[in-house]
Amino acid sequence: MLTTHFTSSSCRPTSSEHCFVSTSWIRVSTTMDSAHDETPLLNRQPAALGIIIVFLILAYVCGLARLYIRFCVVHRPGWDDVFLIVVLMTTALLSLATCIALINGLGKHFAGLGLIGMEAFIKTFYICNAAYCMATTFIKLALLSQYLTMFEFGSLSFRLTMIVAVVTAMWGLAYSTIAWFPCDPVSSQWILTQPATARWGFGSADLGVYRRTYVSHVATNMVLDVLVCVLPLSWAWRHAAQKRSIYGIVFLFVLGDIVVAIGVSRLVSIANTAAGTYPTLDPSWYGCVPAVLATVEVNLATVCASIPIVWPVTQRALSKIWVTREFEVISEPRDFRLKSTASSYDGDFSDRMPTASISSGPTRSTAVQATPSG
């Protein structure tokens, strides 16, 4: 949402107002030499749209799954869930506004947009920046409020988390305010021919103030990300009793480190281009990579905030589907020879049967004559 203080003869600024005329901006922009730069991957609309949509879907799947578990399964919602709902709304606004900004000229050279294209780009980019300031604030508050439920009340970790939460809330309030209200009236931010009575922060007419506002926000955001990532580290290692739990914690912190790395990349990009004003005045061209990375950062942070709630329930559900009990079948050969089986059974059977019943010849009746004795 870059503004300019170049004026023409048709618009003379007074001491009480700043006058912004796009015709002079176009004349200055035509002298830019960035038109010969190689197009970065994220400046290409198909690639940028694909990345934004994929990470937004991933964030919503994890975020809604977490909310379902908290509200419908365990029935224990908390303040961290309230903050996560706001995060999902602001990330959706950020992703949608970035997609519209890509259609309105983000990723293209500013000089070729024309007056209407410039105003359309600045308006959507204004929404992107304000939504990003809110999303980064609420995702940190969601994580910090979740930490407060883990730490023992009154412990050092609990007190440090409270301090970081208060600082984060004040930081987010300050930057979100100057992002949504960069000038008076606000519409002067994107209507280039409309004068503004005052400008500050992201809408400042002083390019030095404008650059420092962007760089300071990205730098402080990165520092807070590091603090949020480090705070639960000792607690997590103490409670990781099983090897599988250690792997999960390592994965979660690697994911958090990726979020921090994205913030560092945005800081480097914005600092190198002086928020889209150096070496040439081309905010729509230089601002595309940081804008796309901003959507990836907040969506990936939403995933990080949801995994600790979603994964344990998912793991228990999977254990009911997959077979977890094993048994071993052992077979031994048996000797079915007649000699071994008949020796005991048939011998016993023949002892109990009458002789006539087992003789092979015909039976004969035998007369026994008794003779008297003596």
C-alpha positions in Angstrom: 0.0 0.0 0.0 2.6 2.4 -1.1 1.6 6.1 -1.5 3.5 8.9 -3.3 3.9 12.5 -2.7 4.7 13.5 -6.3 2.5 16.3 -7.5 1.6 17.9 -10.8 0.5 21.4 -11.8 -3.2 20.3 -11.5 -2.8 19.5 -7.8 -0.9 21.8 -5.4 -0.5 20.6 -1.8 -1.2 23.0 1.0 0.2 23.0 4.5 -2.8 21.2 5.9 -3.1 18.3 3.4 -1.1 16.0 1.2 -2.1 15.7 -2.4 -1.5 12.4 -4.2 -1.8 12.3 -8.0 -1.2 9.1 -9.9 -0.3 10.8 -13.2 3.0 12.0 -11.9 3.6 8.6 -10.3 3.1 6.9 -13.6 5.6 9.4 -15.2 8.1 8.5 -12.6 7.4 4.8 -12.8 8.1 4.7 -16.5 11.8 5.3 -15.7 12.1 2.1 -13.7 14.5 -0.5 -14.9 12.9 -3.4 -13.1 10.9 -4.4 -16.2 13.9 -6.4 -17.3 14.2 -8.4 -14.1 13.6 -12.2 -14.3 10.1 -13.1 -13.0 10.4 -14.9 -9.7 8.4 -18.1 -9.2 6.0 -16.6 -6.7 5.3 -13.6 -9.0 3.7 -16.0 -11.4 0.0 -16.1 -10.8 -0.7 -19.9 -11.2 2.1 -20.8 -8.7 1.1 -18.1 -6.2 -2.6 -19.1 -6.3 -1.8 -22.8 -5.9 0.4 -22.2 -2.9 -2.1 -19.9 -1.2 -5.1 -22.2 -1.8 -3.3 -25.4 -0.7 -2.0 -23.9 2.6 -5.4 -22.3 3.3 -7.2 -25.6 2.9 -4.6 -27.3 5.1 -5.0 -24.7 7.8 -8.8 -25.0 7.7 -8.8 -28.8 7.9 -6.5 -28.7 11.0 -8.2 -25.7 12.6 -11.8 -27.0 12.2 -10.7 -30.5 13.4 -9.3 -28.9 16.5 -12.4 -26.9 17.2 -14.6 -30.0 16.6 -12.5 -32.0 19.2 -12.6 -29.2 21.7 -16.4 -28.4 21.4 -17.9 -31.8 20.4 -15.5 -34.5 21.7 -13.9 -33.4 25.0 -16.4 -30.5 25.5 -13.7 -28.3 27.0 -13.3 -25.1 24.9 -11.0 -22.4 26.1 -9.8 -18.9 25.2 -7.2 -20.4 22.8 -10.2 -21.8 20.8 -11.8 -18.3 20.7 -8.5 -16.8 19.4 -8.2 -19.6 16.8 -11.7 -18.8 15.4 -10.5 -15.2 14.9 -7.3 -16.6 13.3 -9.3 -18.7 10.8 -11.4 -15.7 9.8 -8.4 -13.4 9.4 -6.3 -15.9 7.5 -9.3 -16.5 5.2 -9.5 -12.7 4.6 -5.7 -12.5 4.1 -5.7 -15.4 1.6 -8.7 -14.1 -0.3 -7.4 -10.6 -0.5 -4.0 -11.8 -1.7 -5.7 -13.9 -4.5 -7.7 -10.8 -5.5 -4.5 -8.7 -5.4 -2.9 -11.1 -7.8 -5.7 -10.5 -10.2 -5.4 -6.7 -9.6 -1.7 -6.5 -10.5 0.3 -8.1 -7.6 3.3 -9.7 -9.2 3.3 -7.3 -12.2 5.1 -4.1 -12.8 3.4 -1.1 -11.2 4.0 1.2 -14.2 1.9 -1.0 -16.5 -1.2 -1.1 -14.3 -2.6 2.3 -15.1 -4.6 4.6 -12.8 -7.5 2.2 -12.2 -5.2 -0.8 -11.9 -3.0 1.0 -9.3 -5.9 2.0 -7.2 -7.4 -1.6 -7.3 -4.0 -3.0 -6.4 -3.4 -0.6 -3.5 -6.9 -1.2 -2.1 -6.6 -5.0 -2.0 -3.0 -4.8 -0.7 -4.2 -2.5 2.0 -6.6 -5.2 3.2 -3.8 -7.8 2.9 -1.5 -5.9 5.2 -4.2 -5.2 7.8 -5.4 -8.8 7.9 -1.8 -10.0 8.2 -1.2 -7.8 11.2 -4.4 -9.2 12.9 -3.6 -12.8 12.0 -0.1 -12.7 13.3 -1.4 -11.3 16.6 -4.2 -13.7 17.2 -2.2 -16.8 16.3 0.4 -15.9 18.9 -2.3 -15.2 21.5 -3.9 -18.6 20.7 -0.7 -20.4 21.3 0.2 -18.4 24.4 -3.2 -19.0 26.0 -2.8 -22.7 25.3 0.6 -22.6 27.1 -1.1 -21.1 30.1 -3.2 -24.2 30.5 -0.1 -26.4 30.4 2.1 -24.5 32.8 1.6 -24.6 36.6 0.0 -21.4 37.9 2.6 -19.1 39.3 5.6 -20.9 37.9 8.4 -19.1 36.0 7.1 -20.4 32.6 3.6 -19.2 33.5 4.8 -15.7 34.4 7.0 -15.4 31.2 4.0 -16.5 29.1 1.8 -13.9 30.6 4.4 -11.2 29.9 4.8 -12.2 26.3 1.0 -12.4 25.9 0.6 -8.8 27.2 3.4 -7.5 24.9 1.9 -9.4 21.9 -1.5 -7.9 22.5 -0.2 -4.4 22.7 2.1 -5.0 19.7 -0.8 -6.3 17.6 -3.2 -3.5 18.7 -0.7 -0.8 17.7 0.2 -2.2 14.3 -3.3 -3.3 13.4 -4.6 0.1 14.2 -2.2 1.9 11.9 -2.7 -0.7 9.2 -6.5 -0.3 9.1 -6.3 3.5 9.6 -3.2 4.7 7.7 -4.6 8.1 6.9 -7.5 10.4 7.2 -9.8 9.7 5.4 -8.9 6.0 5.0 -10.1 6.0 1.4 -7.2 8.3 0.5 -5.0 5.4 0.9 -6.1 3.9 -2.5 -7.8 6.8 -4.2 -4.7 8.5 -5.5 -6.5 11.8 -6.5 -8.1 12.3 -3.1 -6.2 14.5 -0.6 -5.6 13.3 3.0 -5.5 15.6 6.0 -2.9 13.4 7.7 -0.9 10.3 7.0 1.2 8.0 9.3 2.7 4.5 9.5 1.9 2.3 6.5 0.3 5.3 4.8 3.0 7.8 5.5 4.0 10.2 2.7 7.5 10.1 4.0 9.1 7.0 2.3 11.6 6.7 5.2 8.7 6.4 7.7 6.9 4.1 5.4 9.9 1.7 5.0 10.7 1.7 8.7 7.1 0.8 9.6 7.2 -2.2 7.4 10.6 -3.4 8.5 9.9 -2.8 12.2 6.7 -4.8 12.0 8.3 -7.8 10.3 11.3 -7.7 12.6 9.3 -7.6 15.8 7.0 -10.3 14.5 10.0 -12.5 13.9 11.3 -11.9 17.5 7.9 -12.7 19.0 7.7 -15.9 16.8 11.0 -17.1 18.3 9.8 -16.4 21.8 6.5 -18.3 21.3 8.5 -21.2 19.8 11.0 -21.4 22.7 8.7 -20.9 25.7 7.3 -24.5 25.9 10.5 -26.2 24.9 11.6 -27.3 28.4 8.1 -28.3 29.4 7.7 -30.5 26.3 11.0 -32.4 26.8 10.1 -33.0 30.5 6.8 -34.6 29.6 7.9 -36.6 26.6 8.2 -39.9 28.3 7.8 -42.1 25.3 10.0 -42.2 22.2 7.1 -41.6 20.0 6.2 -38.5 21.9 9.7 -37.2 21.5 9.4 -37.6 17.7 6.1 -35.7 17.7 7.6 -32.8 19.7 10.6 -32.6 17.4 8.3 -32.6 14.4 6.2 -29.8 15.9 9.2 -27.6 16.7 10.6 -28.2 13.3 7.3 -26.9 11.9 7.6 -23.9 14.2 11.1 -23.3 13.0 9.8 -23.3 9.4 7.4 -20.6 10.3 10.2 -18.5 11.9 12.3 -19.1 8.7 9.5 -17.8 6.5 9.4 -14.7 8.7 13.1 -14.2 8.3 12.8 -14.6 4.5 10.1 -11.9 4.5 12.3 -9.6 6.6 15.2 -10.0 4.2 13.0 -9.4 1.1 11.3 -6.3 2.5 14.6 -4.9 3.8 16.4 -5.5 0.5 13.7 -3.8 -1.5 12.9 -1.1 1.1 9.3 -2.3 1.2 9.0 -2.2 -2.6 10.7 1.2 -3.2 14.3 0.2 -3.9 16.1 0.1 -6.3 13.1 1.3 -8.2 9.6 2.3 -7.2 7.7 -1.0 -8.0 5.6 -2.1 -5.0 3.4 -4.6 -6.9 6.5 -6.4 -8.3 8.7 -6.4 -5.3 5.9 -7.0 -2.8 4.5 -10.2 -4.4 7.0 -12.6 -2.7 6.5 -11.2 0.8 2.8 -11.2 0.3 2.6 -14.8 -0.7 5.0 -15.9 2.1 2.7 -14.0 4.6 -0.2 -16.3 3.7 2.0 -19.4 4.0 3.3 -18.2 7.4 0.0 -17.6 9.1 -1.6 -20.8 7.6 1.3 -22.9 8.7 1.2 -21.3 12.1 -2.5 -22.3 12.3 -1.5 -25.9 11.6 1.1 -25.7 14.4 -1.5 -24.5 16.9 -3.9 -27.3 15.9 -1.7 -30.4 15.8 -1.3 -30.8 19.6 -5.0 -31.1 20.0 -5.8 -33.0 16.8 -3.0 -35.6 16.8 -3.7 -37.5 20.1 -7.4 -38.0 19.2 -6.4 -39.0 15.6 -3.9 -41.5 17.0 -6.4 -43.2 19.2 -8.9 -43.4 16.4 -6.3 -45.0 14.1 -5.4 -47.6 16.8 -9.0 -48.9 16.6 -8.7 -49.4 12.8 -5.3 -51.0 12.5 -4.6 -54.3 14.1 -2.4 -53.9 17.1 -2.5 -57.4 18.7 -0.3 -60.1 17.4 -0.4 -63.9 18.0 1.9 -66.8 16.9 0.7 -70.1 15.5 3.0 -73.1 16.1 2.5 -76.4 14.4 4.2 -79.7 15.3 4.2 -82.9 13.1 2.3 -86.0 14.5 3.1 -89.7 13.9 -0.1 -91.4 12.6 1.4 -94.9 12.2 -0.9 -97.8 13.1 1.7 -99.4 15.4 2.0 -96.4 17.7 -1.7 -95.7 17.9 -3.0 -99.2 18.2 -0.7 -100.5 20.9 -2.2 -98.8 23.8 -5.8 -98.4 22.6 -6.4 -101.8 21.0 -4.6 -103.7 23.8 -6.9 -102.1 26.4 -9.9 -102.7 24.2 -9.1 -106.4 23.7 -8.8 -106.9 27.5 -12.3 -105.7 28.1 -14.0 -107.6 25.3 -15.0 -111.3 25.4 -12.8 -113.7 23.4 -15.6 -114.8 21.2 -16.2 -111.3 20.0 -12.7 -110.9 18.7 -12.1 -114.4 17.3 -11.8 -114.7 13.5 -13.5 -118.2 13.3 -17.1 -119.2 13.8 -18.2 -119.6 17.4 -19.0 -123.0 18.8 -21.1 -124.1 21.7 -19.2 -126.3 24.2 -21.0 -128.7 26.5 -19.6 -129.3 29.9 -20.6 -132.5 31.7 -20.4 -132.6 35.4 -19.4 -135.8 37.1 -20.3 -136.4 40.7 -17.4 -136.9 43.0 -16.8 -139.8 45.2 
